[in-house]
Amino acid sequence: MKNVTDPNLRMILGLDNEPPKNKEKYKGVMTFDHKTGGSVQVMTAESYERNKKYYVPRKGCRSVMKRF
């Protein structure tokens, strides 16, 4: 798209709007349902603090985990 100079068109397209800012802190954990891949569970910082006691670190080194 070429430079748009018409102010009405710029307003309609939202070219002068500031990008949205995420004010809320968030955290995530990797969850593995199967050995072929995991998923990221994204949650708020408050939710993470409530649930972090249930998360356990993996035991063993990485090469041990690759055997599964």
C-alpha positions as CSV (number, residue, x, y, z in Angstrom):
1,M,0.0,0.0,0.0
2,K,1.3,3.4,-0.9
3,N,1.6,6.2,1.7
4,V,-1.9,7.3,2.6
5,T,-2.1,11.1,3.1
6,D,-5.9,11.6,3.3
7,P,-6.7,12.1,7.0
8,N,-10.2,10.6,6.7
9,L,-8.9,7.5,5.1
10,R,-6.1,7.2,7.7
11,M,-8.7,7.5,10.5
12,I,-10.9,4.8,8.9
13,L,-7.9,2.4,8.4
14,G,-6.7,3.1,11.9
15,L,-3.2,4.0,10.7
16,D,-2.7,6.7,13.4
17,N,-3.9,4.7,16.3
18,E,-1.3,3.6,18.9
19,P,-0.8,-0.2,19.2
20,P,-2.7,-1.8,22.1
21,K,-0.6,-2.4,25.2
22,N,-1.0,-5.3,27.5
23,K,-1.1,-4.0,31.0
24,E,-1.6,-7.3,32.7
25,K,1.3,-9.5,33.6
26,Y,1.0,-13.1,32.4
27,K,3.0,-16.4,32.8
28,G,2.8,-19.8,31.2
29,V,3.8,-23.4,31.6
30,M,4.5,-26.1,29.2
31,T,2.2,-29.1,29.5
32,F,2.9,-32.4,27.9
33,D,0.0,-34.7,27.2
34,H,2.1,-37.1,25.1
35,K,5.7,-37.6,24.1
36,T,5.3,-36.0,20.7
37,G,4.7,-32.5,21.8
38,G,3.5,-30.1,24.4
39,S,1.4,-27.0,24.6
40,V,1.8,-23.7,26.4
41,Q,-0.8,-22.9,29.0
42,V,-0.9,-19.1,29.4
43,M,-2.4,-17.7,32.5
44,T,-2.4,-14.5,34.5
45,A,0.3,-14.0,37.1
46,E,-2.3,-14.3,39.9
47,S,-3.5,-17.6,38.5
48,Y,0.0,-18.9,38.1
49,E,0.9,-18.0,41.8
50,R,-2.2,-20.0,42.9
51,N,-1.3,-23.1,40.9
52,K,2.5,-23.1,40.9
53,K,2.6,-25.5,43.9
54,Y,1.1,-28.2,41.7
55,Y,3.8,-28.0,39.0
56,V,6.8,-30.2,39.4
57,P,10.1,-30.0,37.6
58,R,11.1,-32.9,35.4
59,K,13.5,-35.4,36.9
60,G,16.6,-36.4,35.1
61,C,18.6,-34.8,32.4
62,R,17.3,-34.0,28.9
63,S,18.7,-37.1,27.3
64,V,16.7,-39.3,29.7
65,M,13.6,-37.5,28.6
66,K,14.3,-38.2,25.0
67,R,14.0,-42.0,25.5
68,F,10.2,-41.9,25.9
